[in-house]
Every structure is written in C-alpha cells, then in structure tokens.
Amino acid sequence: MKSNRSRFFAFVVAGAFEVEGRLLHERDGLALWDVQEVELEALSNDALVLVLELLN
C-alpha cells in the first residue's frame, strides 16, 4: 500500500479468496481502512478479484 492510512477494497468476481483471514466467495466484497499491507490468497482455480486502493 502506498500509505498506512490507505483504504482497501476487494470484490471477488469469480472463485474464492482468503483476504486477511476472511473467506470471500463470488460476489463478496471486503473493505479495510488504515492498513499498510493486505494478505490475499486465491483458493480456487481461475479465481478473479478486483482490488482498489483508495488514498486519503
């Protein structure tokens, strides 16, 4: 992340992901704020996620 005050948003388009210990399935979203780094792992083949970093 560019700043430790960044906001992070992930939206799972297809498949399943684990984001910061949270299980996300297709069409799930997750917003986090005041984060420096985010751990993201695909749990299925052909998984697709949209990630946005919003700066203050």
C-alpha positions as CSV (number, residue, x, y, z in Angstrom):
1,M,0.0,0.0,0.0
2,K,1.2,3.5,-0.7
3,S,0.3,4.9,2.7
4,N,-0.5,3.3,6.1
5,R,-3.8,5.3,6.0
6,S,-4.9,3.8,2.7
7,R,-8.3,2.2,2.3
8,F,-8.5,-1.2,0.6
9,F,-11.5,-2.8,-1.2
10,A,-11.6,-6.2,-2.8
11,F,-14.5,-7.7,-4.8
12,V,-14.5,-11.3,-5.8
13,V,-15.6,-11.7,-9.4
14,A,-15.1,-15.5,-9.6
15,G,-13.9,-18.2,-7.3
16,A,-12.9,-17.9,-3.7
17,F,-10.2,-15.9,-1.9
18,E,-8.9,-15.6,1.6
19,V,-8.2,-11.9,2.4
20,E,-6.7,-11.1,5.8
21,G,-8.1,-14.3,7.3
22,R,-11.6,-13.8,5.9
23,L,-13.1,-16.2,3.4
24,L,-14.7,-14.5,0.4
25,H,-16.8,-16.2,-2.3
26,E,-18.0,-14.9,-5.7
27,R,-19.8,-11.5,-5.4
28,D,-18.5,-10.9,-1.9
29,G,-16.7,-7.6,-1.1
30,L,-14.4,-6.5,1.7
31,A,-13.4,-3.0,2.8
32,L,-10.4,-2.3,5.1
33,W,-9.0,1.0,6.2
34,D,-5.8,2.3,7.9
35,V,-3.9,-0.7,6.6
36,Q,-0.3,-0.9,5.5
37,E,-0.4,-4.3,3.8
38,V,-3.0,-6.9,2.9
39,E,-2.6,-10.6,2.6
40,L,-4.6,-12.1,-0.3
41,E,-4.7,-15.8,-1.4
42,A,-6.7,-17.4,-4.2
43,L,-8.4,-20.7,-3.1
44,S,-9.7,-21.9,-6.4
45,N,-8.6,-22.2,-10.0
46,D,-9.4,-19.4,-12.3
47,A,-10.3,-17.1,-9.4
48,L,-10.6,-13.4,-10.2
49,V,-10.6,-10.5,-7.8
50,L,-10.9,-6.7,-8.3
51,V,-8.7,-4.7,-5.9
52,L,-8.9,-1.0,-5.2
53,E,-6.6,1.2,-3.1
54,L,-8.1,4.5,-2.1
55,L,-5.6,7.1,-0.8
56,N,-6.6,9.9,1.6
